[in-house]
Amino acid sequence: MRKIKLYPHQIQALKETEKFSRVGYFLDMGLGKTFVGSEKLNQLDAPYNLLICQKSKIDDWYDHFKSYYDYKVIKYNKAQEISRHSVVIINYDLIWRRPELMKLKDFTLMCDESSMIKNEKSERAKFILKMKAKNIILLSGTPTGGKYEQLWSQCKLLGWKISKKLYWQEFIKSVLLDIGGFKIKKVTGYKNVDRLKRKLHEYGAVFMKTDEVFELPEQIEQKIKIKNTKEYKIFKKDRLITINNTELVGDTSLTKMLYLRQLSSQYNKNKVNQLKDILESTEDRIIIFYNFNKELEIIKKLCEKLDKPISIINGAVKDLDNFNQYNNSITLVQYQAGAMGHNLQKSNKIIYFSLPLQSELFEQSKKRIHRIGQEKTCFYWYLITQNSIEEQIYQTLKERRDYTNKLFEESDF
């Protein structure tokens, strides 16, 4: 086993929470909350430990505990015997489908990327909130994605017995809208935020920003305008088009939004050609973020033609061999699987072939290269199709908001 060497800010986070059995380490991506969380788990010394994380992070956590501790580490998939002095690792999508884990007692529960339970009505969150954990460790760089109305479930896990109604009264500004006879709350802002953070600190939460700890290099962003296509304009008007023997039918607002996004990216040859020009102009390591499997196929074929070494992170594959080995490698990262938690600071350049709809994924993706260990200026290129839905998504994300179906319907109308 290797010995963990902690940075001063990590030691400080542990010292601030040494008296707590329920803690939240809300440290910016890159500040090493993996080490802080695992050290706290080790200090709590419970006979059993349950770690819930994203599917793409299971292997990383497994290797981490195998490298630095003497726990029995179990990748949990089905009913298995859980021995003492073990760390059981399971993903968020599976946890609520394993009711036998609800019987677990006298254990430490660690939630990596605890923002995954911000919706207390989701199956995963309801299951986790009902568990009888002795100790709680929450890890997140963005526990709410900037939306404090989504923090209540994590407050509850930390042991703060404040009702959701009172929480909203104290910290959330909202108005009640009447939409088609339904009363809907719309968040307009926040209040008493400093008091909220002080209260969370009383319940074991530590907030830490990268710029408070390290001086990271400059970030430079560039929006590259891509010419739109006649196919996009036809589909937007008619909601129907056939491309390469594939029929696209936008019979609902959701399907129309989906196909407009794809017509802006994977079906836009101008964008593919622009990406080709960029990749031909450099021999640097490049990270490319994408959404759809068809985009992956197109970009992968392009990289192969250019004789570029390829690495991939998505729901099915995590292969960083070429990324680590070759200076001119291209790493293709799907947002849901790779926007959070991965250390890609060997590169200092990211190309956004298409954009996500979630602000949190967008902001987190930038931090894959802008983190501890990065010494070079970080560059971000956004390939945005003109006069398309991508311009709306880009503007919304820059405002740190999610692009929703409701926003699309309003703009489409």
Secondary structure, 3 states (H helix, E strand, C coil): CCCCCCCHHHHHHHHHCCCCCEEEEEECCCCCHHHHHHHHHHHHCCCEEEEEECHHHHHHHHHHHHHHCCCEEEECCCCCCCCCCEEEEEEHHHHCCCHHHHHCCCEEEEEECHHHHCCCCCHHHHHHHHCCCCEEEEECCCCCCCCHHHCHHHHHHCCCCCCHHHHHHHHEEEEEEEECCEEEEEEEEECCHHHHHHHHHHCCEEEECHHHHCCCCCEEEEEEEECCCHHHHHHHHHCEEEECCEEEECCCHHHHHHHHHHHHCCCCHHHHHHHHHHHHCCCCCEEEEECCHHHHHHHHHHHHHCCCCEEEECCCCEECHHHHHCCCCEEEEEHHHHCCCCCCCCCCEEEECCCCCCHHHHHHHHCCCCCCCCCCCEEEEEEEECCCHHHHHHHHHHCCCCCCHHHHHHHHC
